[in-house]
Amino acid sequence: MSTALTWLPALDHPEFIADPVSAALRQWPDGDAEAVQVAEIDPAIADTAALVAATDITLESSANCLVVRARRSGTETLAAVLVLATTKADINTAIRKTLGARKCSFMSMHAAVEATGMEYGGITPIGLPQDWALLIDERVVAQDQIVIGSGVRRSKVRMPGPLAQQLPGAQVITDLAVPIA
């Protein structure tokens, strides 16, 4: 039996979101920020599969934010990638080429936490460092609503999918991810 989450205005509940997320939301235009909601969850179900199994959230509305490190000629670029849970990020082709890198890899847990100021398993595209690229698979912005991390494991954020393309550094890319068979 799945549990329905209770969604609240994120701006009114900063106790449920990481500090960088709260700071970023306070800088958004009012209409956009008001469209962002937060729901408290048990941290034990923060991972997508567990969340979907325990709540009324679907895989189709769940989006995962991945942190990558790209390298070329001694230069390193840090970026985030936002893909639906029904897809797999194409790190070795689409992401690597988009970032103009020779080598691209997922950041380690420790490095991702340190670089974002967010908890592992709760990293979200809202409130990322301003100089990062945010690569978004086009399927994400096609969703009416997406459920993403809140910067902490004890809650989730829900917002209109098209709003993701307005995040700092956002680039919407066709086939950034491939469907999971």
C-alpha positions in Angstrom: 0.0 0.0 0.0 1.5 3.3 -1.0 1.3 6.5 1.0 0.3 9.8 -0.4 2.8 12.5 0.4 1.7 15.9 1.8 2.9 18.7 -0.4 3.6 22.1 1.2 4.9 25.4 -0.3 8.7 25.1 -0.3 9.3 28.7 0.5 7.1 28.4 3.7 9.1 25.3 4.9 12.8 25.9 4.7 13.3 23.4 7.5 12.6 20.6 4.9 15.2 21.8 2.3 19.0 22.3 2.2 20.3 25.9 2.8 21.5 26.3 -0.8 18.1 25.2 -2.1 16.3 27.6 0.2 18.6 30.5 -0.8 18.1 29.8 -4.5 14.3 29.6 -4.2 14.2 33.0 -2.4 15.9 34.5 -5.5 13.4 33.1 -8.0 10.5 35.2 -9.4 7.5 34.8 -7.1 5.3 32.8 -9.5 8.0 30.3 -10.2 9.0 29.9 -6.5 5.4 29.4 -5.5 5.1 26.5 -7.9 7.7 24.6 -5.9 6.4 22.3 -3.2 8.1 20.1 -0.6 7.0 16.9 1.2 8.7 15.4 4.2 9.7 11.7 3.8 11.4 9.0 5.8 15.1 9.3 4.8 15.2 5.5 4.4 13.0 5.9 1.3 15.0 8.8 -0.3 16.3 6.6 -3.1 14.0 6.6 -6.1 13.1 2.9 -6.1 12.2 2.9 -2.4 10.3 6.2 -2.8 8.2 4.8 -5.7 7.5 1.5 -3.8 6.4 3.3 -0.6 4.5 6.4 -1.9 2.2 7.6 -4.7 5.1 8.9 -6.6 5.7 7.3 -10.0 8.9 6.5 -11.9 7.7 8.6 -14.8 7.5 11.8 -12.6 10.8 11.1 -10.7 13.9 12.9 -11.9 17.4 12.2 -10.7 20.2 14.8 -10.4 23.6 13.3 -11.0 26.9 15.2 -10.5 29.7 14.7 -13.1 33.3 15.6 -13.5 34.5 16.2 -17.1 38.2 16.6 -18.1 40.0 17.8 -21.2 43.6 18.9 -21.5 44.0 19.4 -17.7 40.9 21.4 -17.4 38.1 20.1 -15.2 34.4 21.0 -15.5 31.8 20.1 -12.8 28.2 19.8 -13.9 24.9 18.3 -13.0 22.7 16.2 -15.1 18.9 15.9 -14.7 17.2 12.8 -16.2 14.0 10.9 -15.6 14.1 7.7 -13.4 12.9 5.8 -16.4 16.1 6.6 -18.3 19.8 6.2 -17.8 22.2 9.2 -18.3 24.4 8.7 -21.4 27.6 9.8 -19.7 30.1 8.3 -22.2 28.6 9.8 -25.3 26.0 12.6 -25.0 27.1 14.1 -21.7 30.8 13.8 -22.5 30.4 15.4 -25.9 28.1 18.2 -24.6 30.7 19.1 -22.0 33.5 18.9 -24.7 35.4 16.4 -22.6 37.7 13.6 -23.4 36.8 11.8 -20.1 33.6 12.1 -18.0 32.7 10.3 -14.8 30.3 10.5 -11.9 31.7 12.4 -8.9 32.3 10.4 -5.8 29.8 10.7 -3.0 32.2 12.7 -0.8 33.2 15.1 -3.6 29.6 15.6 -4.7 28.5 16.4 -1.1 31.4 18.8 -0.6 30.9 20.6 -3.9 27.1 21.0 -3.6 26.6 21.6 0.1 23.8 19.0 -0.1 23.3 15.5 1.3 24.1 12.5 -0.9 20.8 11.0 -2.1 19.2 14.4 -1.9 21.2 16.4 -4.4 19.0 18.6 -6.6 19.5 21.0 -9.5 18.1 23.9 -7.4 20.9 25.7 -5.6 23.9 24.2 -7.4 27.0 26.4 -7.7 26.4 29.2 -10.2 29.3 28.3 -12.5 28.1 24.7 -13.1 26.4 23.6 -16.3 23.0 21.9 -15.8 22.3 19.4 -18.5 18.6 18.4 -18.7 17.2 15.6 -20.8 14.3 16.9 -22.8 12.0 14.3 -21.3 12.3 16.1 -17.9 10.8 19.4 -19.1 8.0 17.5 -21.0 6.6 16.3 -17.7 3.8 18.3 -16.1 5.4 17.7 -12.6 8.7 16.3 -11.6 9.8 15.0 -8.2 13.5 15.7 -7.3 15.7 15.9 -4.3 15.5 18.8 -1.8 19.2 18.9 -0.9 18.5 16.6 2.1 17.3 13.0 2.3 14.3 13.7 4.5 12.2 15.4 1.9 11.4 15.7 -1.8 10.6 18.7 -4.0 7.9 18.7 -6.7 7.7 21.3 -9.4 6.5 21.8 -13.0 8.9 20.0 -15.4 9.2 23.0 -17.7 10.4 25.2 -14.8 13.7 23.1 -14.7 14.9 24.8 -17.9 14.9 28.1 -16.2 17.4 27.0 -13.6 20.9 28.7 -13.8 23.2 27.1 -16.3 20.3 24.9 -17.7 20.7 23.4 -21.2 17.9 21.1 -22.5 19.3 18.4 -24.6 17.7 15.8 -26.8 18.6 12.2 -25.9 20.9 13.1 -23.0 19.6 9.9 -21.5 18.5 6.5 -22.9 15.3 4.7 -21.9 15.9 1.8 -19.5 14.8 -1.4 -21.2 
